[in-house]
């Protein structure tokens, strides 16, 4: 098992406000890039219409109807 030891340096009172502000900005940009460049796009996986199981059950030539909200 590894032991990780960290030491923190005392921060002057005025520098605390600046470092907190900088950490908030860094946190914002980290969340922004994680959200803006998220590789998961659910609309690419949405199926419109019958899939392979439906075709296996009904045959390839069976007609199907889309509802008006699907158009």
C-alpha positions, 0 to 999 in steps of 0.5 A: 500500500502506498502512502501519499503525504501532502503538505500545505503552505500557509496562505496570507489573508489577501492571497486567500481571496485571489487563490479562491477566485482562481480556483473558482475560474479553473473549476468553471472552465473544467466543468465547461469543457467537460460539458461542451466536449462531452462525446456522448450524443444520445440523438445519434443512438435514437432509432426511428422506426422498427429495428431488427427484432421487429423485422424478424417477427413481421418480415422485411416487406411488412408495412409500418406506420410512423406516428405524426410526432415521429416525422 
